Every structure is written in C-alpha cells, then in structure tokens.
Amino acid sequence: MEIALVLFVLAAVFVVQSVKQVPQQNAWVIERLGKYDRTLTPGLNFIFPFIDRVAYKHSLKEIPLDVPSQVCITKDNTQLQVDGILYFQVTDAMRASYGSSNYVVAITQLAQTSLRSVIGRLELDKTFEERDVINAQVVAAIDEAALNWGVKVLRYEIKDLTPPADILRAMQAQITAEREKRALIAASEGRRQEQINIATGEREAFIARSEGEKQAEINQAQGQAAAILAVAQAKAEAIRQIAEAIRQPGGDQAVQLEVAEKAVEAFRNVAKDSQSTLIVPTHMGEVSALIASAMRLVQAGRNP
C-alpha cells in the first residue's frame, strides 16, 4: 500500500513536471542535461522531467528600456545632459539566452556609447534641430550589434537635451534678440505696406477724380455743342419761316411795317437814355429811305 502511494506520488510529480504551458507572446528555452535542446512556443508542451529543464523564459513583447542620463560633448565642445528611452523586442530566444550574459545591460551600454558618438559629430544647434536624425542613427548602430543577441531594436527617442546653465542663458538671449528682430521687421513691413496702400489709394483717387473731371468736361462740351446746335437750328427755322412769310402776298408790306416799328422802337429806347445823345433826322423822308434800303436788301436776298 505504501509502495503504491509512493508510486502514485512519483507519477503525479512526473506528469506535473512533464507538462509545460507557455503563455502567449512568450518563449521558453529548454536545456537537456545542460545543453540547449529546443524553444517552447506558446501553448501546451511536454518535456522529460529531471532530464529537461526550463533554462530561460523570454517575453516576445515590445519592451521599453529607460536609458540613464549621461553627459555628451558636441562637435563645438559643449556639454549636453542627454537621456532617452529605447524600445526593443526579443526575436530569437536561443540567441537572447546564449548570445550575451545580459542583453538588457548590453543594449543600454551600446545605446549610451552610440548616442555619444552621434552627438559628437554635431554642433549644439543641430542637436536640437535634428532629433529624428540622431534617433535614427542610434537605432541603426544598436540594431546591427543586437542581431547577435537575438534582439531587434525598434526605435530610440531622446527625452531631454539639457545644456549647461550659461548656455541656456545665452540661448534665451539669442531667442529674445531674434524675436525682437522679427518684431522690428514685421513693424517695418507693416509701415511699408501702409505707405504703399496710402500711395495706391491716393493714385487711384486722383485717377478717379481726373476721370470724373474729364467726363464732366466732355459732358459740358457736349451740352454746349448741343445747345449751340439747337439755337442754330431754331434760328435757321425762324429765318426759313420769315423767308416763307415774305414770299407770301403782302409780305413786303409786313417787312416794311416791322422795320418801321423796329426803327421807332430804337429811337424811343435811345430817347429814354438820359446819357445818350439823340440825333433826329430833319425830316421823315430819311426814315422812309432807311426802310426802302432795308427792303432792297430783302428783295436782293429773295432774288439771288
């Protein structure tokens, strides 16, 4: 009975030790008698107890690694305090187990040395402008070496670039000067544009006024021409009607009467003016002679 119980316990232990359930996104390295045998994939797996053992367990997920802060010297001999974060992933569990005694420490040290090398080739201003370039170069340098460790470096991001205090003050002064310069340039450009706008407005207003004056003069000239033409046409029509009237029977007598009335009216107007000297004909025959002369002119115009 006791032997059966012992055998049962041994069998249970054997079964428990032989069954291994690997979680998703994990890889377990199995050694058989101290030598690498195989890598267990996620799911249910079986091993030989007391002969096989799980030597290493690796997560295949993306792992963030905080790279400690360090001092880097730029090309122009300026010290920078730099820290960053590295993202990597185990791609080969066997190499990650036997390629390096501690691949995390190896990646961290390699990231620091690669960062110092990259920043050492850049000037201070470029380190702030070309973070993406620095990150890409660090990833390329680490990834090449990390292949032997079964690790894939995905990306590297600089968190902080901190120059010395005196450099910070100088940079702040430079930024202030640049902003003041841009403000002065913007103000001068504004004044220049304002003057241009004023000059353009005055020129357009002058052109508009001159066009208006020109059009007004044209309209006035056209109006005067139209008035003169209308008066001339009216006079011509009046003369034509008078000529027609003269040709009618009794027209000569009417003209004689009109001329006589005009002569008498003229004498009367002259007599009313106290400052005028009136010379009266000695006898009325001279008036008749004047009328006769006017009639001869009318007859000559009628019979060319």
ZIJOMO-V102415 format. One record per residue. N is the residue number from 1. RES is the residue in one letter. SS is DSSP state (alpha for helix, beta for strand, coil for the rest). PSI is psi in degrees with one decimal (none if undefined). Layout:
n:N res:RES ss:SS psi:PSI
n:N res:RES ss:SS psi:PSI
This chain:
n:1 res:M ss:coil psi:-45.2
n:2 res:E ss:alpha psi:-37.3
n:3 res:I ss:alpha psi:-40.2
n:4 res:A ss:alpha psi:-40.5
n:5 res:L ss:alpha psi:-41.3
n:6 res:V ss:alpha psi:-43.2
n:7 res:L ss:alpha psi:-38.9
n:8 res:F ss:alpha psi:-42.5
n:9 res:V ss:alpha psi:-43.3
n:10 res:L ss:alpha psi:-40.0
n:11 res:A ss:alpha psi:-40.5
n:12 res:A ss:alpha psi:-44.3
n:13 res:V ss:alpha psi:-39.7
n:14 res:F ss:alpha psi:-44.4
n:15 res:V ss:alpha psi:-44.8
n:16 res:V ss:alpha psi:-41.6
n:17 res:Q ss:alpha psi:-24.7
n:18 res:S ss:alpha psi:-18.9
n:19 res:V ss:beta psi:125.3
n:20 res:K ss:beta psi:127.2
n:21 res:Q ss:beta psi:110.4
n:22 res:V ss:beta psi:127.9
n:23 res:P ss:coil psi:162.8
n:24 res:Q ss:coil psi:146.9
n:25 res:Q ss:coil psi:37.5
n:26 res:N ss:beta psi:157.0
n:27 res:A ss:beta psi:129.2
n:28 res:W ss:beta psi:134.6
n:29 res:V ss:beta psi:126.9
n:30 res:I ss:beta psi:131.6
n:31 res:E ss:beta psi:136.7
n:32 res:R ss:beta psi:114.5
n:33 res:L ss:coil psi:42.9
n:34 res:G ss:coil psi:3.1
n:35 res:K ss:beta psi:144.5
n:36 res:Y ss:beta psi:132.3
n:37 res:D ss:beta psi:-55.6
n:38 res:R ss:beta psi:173.4
n:39 res:T ss:beta psi:125.5
n:40 res:L ss:beta psi:132.9
n:41 res:T ss:coil psi:165.8
n:42 res:P ss:coil psi:138.8
n:43 res:G ss:beta psi:-162.4
n:44 res:L ss:beta psi:128.2
n:45 res:N ss:beta psi:158.4
n:46 res:F ss:beta psi:140.8
n:47 res:I ss:coil psi:170.6
n:48 res:F ss:coil psi:115.0
n:49 res:P ss:coil psi:150.0
n:50 res:F ss:coil psi:-12.0
n:51 res:I ss:coil psi:-46.2
n:52 res:D ss:beta psi:149.6
n:53 res:R ss:beta psi:151.8
n:54 res:V ss:beta psi:108.3
n:55 res:A ss:beta psi:-40.0
n:56 res:Y ss:beta psi:147.0
n:57 res:K ss:beta psi:124.7
n:58 res:H ss:beta psi:140.4
n:59 res:S ss:beta psi:133.6
n:60 res:L ss:coil psi:7.6
n:61 res:K ss:coil psi:163.1
n:62 res:E ss:coil psi:130.1
n:63 res:I ss:beta psi:124.3
n:64 res:P ss:beta psi:136.5
n:65 res:L ss:beta psi:119.4
n:66 res:D ss:beta psi:118.0
n:67 res:V ss:beta psi:124.0
n:68 res:P ss:beta psi:152.4
n:69 res:S ss:beta psi:145.6
n:70 res:Q ss:beta psi:162.8
n:71 res:V ss:beta psi:125.4
n:72 res:C ss:beta psi:145.9
n:73 res:I ss:beta psi:126.0
n:74 res:T ss:coil psi:176.9
n:75 res:K ss:coil psi:-32.0
n:76 res:D ss:coil psi:27.1
n:77 res:N ss:coil psi:45.5
n:78 res:T ss:coil psi:133.4
n:79 res:Q ss:beta psi:136.5
n:80 res:L ss:beta psi:133.7
n:81 res:Q ss:beta psi:114.7
n:82 res:V ss:beta psi:135.4
n:83 res:D ss:beta psi:159.9
n:84 res:G ss:beta psi:-175.2
n:85 res:I ss:beta psi:137.6
n:86 res:L ss:beta psi:139.1
n:87 res:Y ss:beta psi:125.6
n:88 res:F ss:beta psi:171.4
n:89 res:Q ss:beta psi:136.6
n:90 res:V ss:beta psi:122.3
n:91 res:T ss:coil psi:-21.6
n:92 res:D ss:coil psi:104.4
n:93 res:A ss:alpha psi:-35.9
n:94 res:M ss:alpha psi:-46.2
n:95 res:R ss:alpha psi:-36.1
n:96 res:A ss:alpha psi:-26.9
n:97 res:S ss:alpha psi:-37.1
n:98 res:Y ss:alpha psi:-8.7
n:99 res:G ss:coil psi:-28.0
n:100 res:S ss:coil psi:147.8
n:101 res:S ss:coil psi:-30.5
n:102 res:N ss:coil psi:94.4
n:103 res:Y ss:alpha psi:-25.8
n:104 res:V ss:alpha psi:-46.5
n:105 res:V ss:alpha psi:-40.0
n:106 res:A ss:alpha psi:-43.4
n:107 res:I ss:alpha psi:-40.9
n:108 res:T ss:alpha psi:-47.3
n:109 res:Q ss:alpha psi:-40.6
n:110 res:L ss:alpha psi:-35.8
n:111 res:A ss:alpha psi:-40.9
n:112 res:Q ss:alpha psi:-46.3
n:113 res:T ss:alpha psi:-39.5
n:114 res:S ss:alpha psi:-39.0
n:115 res:L ss:alpha psi:-42.8
n:116 res:R ss:alpha psi:-38.5
n:117 res:S ss:alpha psi:-42.6
n:118 res:V ss:alpha psi:-46.1
n:119 res:I ss:alpha psi:-31.8
n:120 res:G ss:alpha psi:-17.7
n:121 res:R ss:coil psi:0.6
n:122 res:L ss:coil psi:151.1
n:123 res:E ss:coil psi:167.3
n:124 res:L ss:alpha psi:-47.6
n:125 res:D ss:alpha psi:-36.2
n:126 res:K ss:alpha psi:-29.4
n:127 res:T ss:alpha psi:-30.8
n:128 res:F ss:alpha psi:-28.7
n:129 res:E ss:alpha psi:-28.0
n:130 res:E ss:coil psi:49.3
n:131 res:R ss:alpha psi:-39.8
n:132 res:D ss:alpha psi:-38.7
n:133 res:V ss:alpha psi:-43.2
n:134 res:I ss:alpha psi:-46.2
n:135 res:N ss:alpha psi:-43.9
n:136 res:A ss:alpha psi:-40.3
n:137 res:Q ss:alpha psi:-37.8
n:138 res:V ss:alpha psi:-43.3
n:139 res:V ss:alpha psi:-43.6
n:140 res:A ss:alpha psi:-40.3
n:141 res:A ss:alpha psi:-40.8
n:142 res:I ss:alpha psi:-41.0
n:143 res:D ss:alpha psi:-34.1
n:144 res:E ss:alpha psi:-40.9
n:145 res:A ss:alpha psi:-29.2
n:146 res:A ss:alpha psi:-11.5
n:147 res:L ss:alpha psi:-34.5
n:148 res:N ss:alpha psi:-13.7
n:149 res:W ss:alpha psi:6.0
n:150 res:G ss:coil psi:27.1
n:151 res:V ss:beta psi:140.2
n:152 res:K ss:beta psi:118.1
n:153 res:V ss:beta psi:121.0
n:154 res:L ss:beta psi:-48.2
n:155 res:R ss:beta psi:161.6
n:156 res:Y ss:beta psi:136.2
n:157 res:E ss:beta psi:127.2
n:158 res:I ss:beta psi:127.6
n:159 res:K ss:beta psi:-48.0
n:160 res:D ss:beta psi:139.5
n:161 res:L ss:beta psi:109.6
n:162 res:T ss:beta psi:107.1
n:163 res:P ss:beta psi:170.3
n:164 res:P ss:coil psi:163.3
n:165 res:A ss:alpha psi:-42.1
n:166 res:D ss:alpha psi:-35.3
n:167 res:I ss:alpha psi:-37.8
n:168 res:L ss:alpha psi:-43.0
n:169 res:R ss:alpha psi:-42.6
n:170 res:A ss:alpha psi:-41.2
n:171 res:M ss:alpha psi:-39.2
n:172 res:Q ss:alpha psi:-41.4
n:173 res:A ss:alpha psi:-40.3
n:174 res:Q ss:alpha psi:-42.5
n:175 res:I ss:alpha psi:-41.9
n:176 res:T ss:alpha psi:-44.0
n:177 res:A ss:alpha psi:-40.8
n:178 res:E ss:alpha psi:-40.6
n:179 res:R ss:alpha psi:-41.8
n:180 res:E ss:alpha psi:-41.0
n:181 res:K ss:alpha psi:-46.0
n:182 res:R ss:alpha psi:-35.8
n:183 res:A ss:alpha psi:-43.0
n:184 res:L ss:alpha psi:-42.3
n:185 res:I ss:alpha psi:-42.4
n:186 res:A ss:alpha psi:-40.8
n:187 res:A ss:alpha psi:-44.2
n:188 res:S ss:alpha psi:-40.2
n:189 res:E ss:alpha psi:-37.3
n:190 res:G ss:alpha psi:-44.7
n:191 res:R ss:alpha psi:-41.9
n:192 res:R ss:alpha psi:-46.1
n:193 res:Q ss:alpha psi:-36.1
n:194 res:E ss:alpha psi:-46.2
n:195 res:Q ss:alpha psi:-40.3
n:196 res:I ss:alpha psi:-43.1
n:197 res:N ss:alpha psi:-41.1
n:198 res:I ss:alpha psi:-46.6
n:199 res:A ss:alpha psi:-42.0
n:200 res:T ss:alpha psi:-41.3
n:201 res:G ss:alpha psi:-43.4
n:202 res:E ss:alpha psi:-43.0
n:203 res:R ss:alpha psi:-44.4
n:204 res:E ss:alpha psi:-37.9
n:205 res:A ss:alpha psi:-41.3
n:206 res:F ss:alpha psi:-43.8
n:207 res:I ss:alpha psi:-42.4
n:208 res:A ss:alpha psi:-42.4
n:209 res:R ss:alpha psi:-44.6
n:210 res:S ss:alpha psi:-39.3
n:211 res:E ss:alpha psi:-39.7
n:212 res:G ss:alpha psi:-44.3
n:213 res:E ss:alpha psi:-42.0
n:214 res:K ss:alpha psi:-45.8
n:215 res:Q ss:alpha psi:-37.1
n:216 res:A ss:alpha psi:-43.2
n:217 res:E ss:alpha psi:-41.4
n:218 res:I ss:alpha psi:-45.0
n:219 res:N ss:alpha psi:-41.1
n:220 res:Q ss:alpha psi:-44.3
n:221 res:A ss:alpha psi:-41.8
n:222 res:Q ss:alpha psi:-37.6
n:223 res:G ss:alpha psi:-44.7
n:224 res:Q ss:alpha psi:-43.3
n:225 res:A ss:alpha psi:-42.2
n:226 res:A ss:alpha psi:-38.7
n:227 res:A ss:alpha psi:-45.7
n:228 res:I ss:alpha psi:-44.1
n:229 res:L ss:alpha psi:-40.8
n:230 res:A ss:alpha psi:-43.0
n:231 res:V ss:alpha psi:-43.8
n:232 res:A ss:alpha psi:-43.2
n:233 res:Q ss:alpha psi:-38.5
n:234 res:A ss:alpha psi:-44.0
n:235 res:K ss:alpha psi:-42.7
n:236 res:A ss:alpha psi:-41.8
n:237 res:E ss:alpha psi:-39.2
n:238 res:A ss:alpha psi:-44.7
n:239 res:I ss:alpha psi:-42.1
n:240 res:R ss:alpha psi:-43.1
n:241 res:Q ss:alpha psi:-38.6
n:242 res:I ss:alpha psi:-43.3
n:243 res:A ss:alpha psi:-41.3
n:244 res:E ss:alpha psi:-40.5
n:245 res:A ss:alpha psi:-37.4
n:246 res:I ss:alpha psi:-35.9
n:247 res:R ss:alpha psi:-16.4
n:248 res:Q ss:coil psi:159.9
n:249 res:P ss:coil psi:132.3
n:250 res:G ss:coil psi:6.0
n:251 res:G ss:alpha psi:-37.5
n:252 res:D ss:alpha psi:-42.7
n:253 res:Q ss:alpha psi:-38.2
n:254 res:A ss:alpha psi:-40.0
n:255 res:V ss:alpha psi:-43.5
n:256 res:Q ss:alpha psi:-42.7
n:257 res:L ss:alpha psi:-41.7
n:258 res:E ss:alpha psi:-42.3
n:259 res:V ss:alpha psi:-40.8
n:260 res:A ss:alpha psi:-43.6
n:261 res:E ss:alpha psi:-41.8
n:262 res:K ss:alpha psi:-38.9
n:263 res:A ss:alpha psi:-45.2
n:264 res:V ss:alpha psi:-40.3
n:265 res:E ss:alpha psi:-39.3
n:266 res:A ss:alpha psi:-43.4
n:267 res:F ss:alpha psi:-37.8
n:268 res:R ss:alpha psi:-40.9
n:269 res:N ss:alpha psi:-39.1
n:270 res:V ss:alpha psi:-36.8
n:271 res:A ss:alpha psi:-31.7
n:272 res:K ss:alpha psi:-26.8
n:273 res:D ss:coil psi:115.1
n:274 res:S ss:coil psi:-22.6
n:275 res:Q ss:coil psi:-5.3
n:276 res:S ss:coil psi:147.4
n:277 res:T ss:coil psi:121.3
n:278 res:L ss:coil psi:125.2
n:279 res:I ss:coil psi:113.0
n:280 res:V ss:coil psi:133.4
n:281 res:P ss:coil psi:149.2
n:282 res:T ss:coil psi:-30.3
n:283 res:H ss:coil psi:160.6
n:284 res:M ss:coil psi:-8.7
n:285 res:G ss:alpha psi:-29.9
n:286 res:E ss:alpha psi:-34.7
n:287 res:V ss:alpha psi:-40.4
n:288 res:S ss:alpha psi:-38.1
n:289 res:A ss:alpha psi:-38.0
n:290 res:L ss:alpha psi:-41.9
n:291 res:I ss:alpha psi:-40.8
n:292 res:A ss:alpha psi:-38.8
n:293 res:S ss:alpha psi:-41.8
n:294 res:A ss:alpha psi:-37.2
n:295 res:M ss:alpha psi:-37.0
n:296 res:R ss:alpha psi:-39.1
n:297 res:L ss:alpha psi:-40.9
n:298 res:V ss:alpha psi:-43.3
n:299 res:Q ss:alpha psi:-38.5
n:300 res:A ss:alpha psi:-37.5
n:301 res:G ss:alpha psi:-28.1
n:302 res:R ss:alpha psi:-29.7
n:303 res:N ss:coil psi:79.6
n:304 res:P ss:coil psi:none
